Amino acid sequence: MGCWNKTCGLTRLHINAGDPVYVFALEKNNYHGRCYSTAFWRPCVLIWEAEYNGYGAGENDKGIGVNYVVNGIKRQLVEVGQGENPYHDIPVKRDKFDLELFYEAVHEGRLNIQDHFRENPEVDFVMMRKSAVDSLLNTWEIKDCYLDDNRDLVYFTYGYDDLVDKIPEYVAEVKEAYESDDISKRFAPDWCATKGPLSALKNFIADSSMSYSKIVNVKMAVTDLIEDENNTEAAAELLEYALKGTMLSAFFERTRRNWAPAGHEGSQDNDLDAHEFLLDIVKEEIAHERTKREEY
C-alpha cells in the first residue's frame, strides 16, 4: 500500500507527508453519554509536535509530551503476544514499548490500556495541522465572568497567550504550597482567591486531569516536577503543551465537535473547492441564526 494523506482533526483538511502536526493520543470512552466532545474518545491533552510521515504515523516527534504519553501508556499497557498473522497481529509488550511501537500498534488496532473497570479501552490518536491549531490559539478569545467582592459580575476576555502569561504565577504558587509547613495547602490551594485569567488557567489544569484521558495526569506530573525535581522550567513547558490541548477541547465543545481518530485512511483526496463550498454554507447558516436571535 502506498502513502496516503492523513485527515486533520480540526479542519478536516488533508495532511501531506512532511506537514508539521500536533499529535493527540486518544482513549476510547467506554462509558459515554452523548453530551460532550469526549463522548466517544477522550483526548490526552498533553500533546506533542511531529511531522506526518505519509504512512499514518509521525516522525521527528518532539516536545515534553512524547515521553510522558509513551510512559503513561507503558505503565497501563495491556500486553498482547504475536497473533496468527505475523504481519498484522504484532506483539505489544511493555519492555519493547516506545513511540515507534505506539504508532504501529495503533495502526494494527492492538493498543489497549487497563482501567479500574476492566474494560481495557483502546488507544488511538488524531493529528491536527500545526499551523491551524497555532492560528486558532493565537486569535481565539473566550468570554468569561466572575463575582467580585460585592457579588457583582465582572466580565473579562482572555486567549491562549493570556493564560500562558499566568503559568509562572501558577507554578510559583504550587512551589510555595509544597514548601509550606501547612500540608493542607498541597491538597487544597486557595483557588477561589484568584480571579480572571489565572482562575481560568487553574480550571483548565483541573479539567486536564479529570475530564480527559487518564494516560497522563497533568496536575500530578506538574507537582511531581516541582516537588521532587524542583524543575519549574519543565513544569511550565508541560503546562504550556497541556493548555493547547485543553483549549482545543474547549473549542470542540463550543463548536459541537467530537474527539475521534481521523478517517479516510488510504485516501489522497484533497478537494479544496468542496471545503470552501461547505464553509460558505456554514456562514450562511450562522447569518441566519443571528438574524433569528435578533428578531427574538
Secondary structure, DSSP 8 states (H G I E B T S, - for coil): -----EE-TTT--EE-TT-EEEEEEEEE-TT--SSSTTSSEEE-S--EEEEE-SSSSEEEEESTHHHHHHHHHHHHB--B---S-TTTS--B-GGG--HHHHHHHHHTT--BB--TTS---BEEEEEEEHHHHHHHHHH-EEEEEEE-TTS-EEEEEEEHHHHHHHHHHHHHHHHHHHHSS-THHHHS--GGG--THHHHHHHHHHHHHHTS-SS--HHHHHHHHHHHH--HHHHHHHHHHHHHHHHHHHHHHHTT--------TT-----HHHHHHHHHHHHHHHHHHHHHHHH-
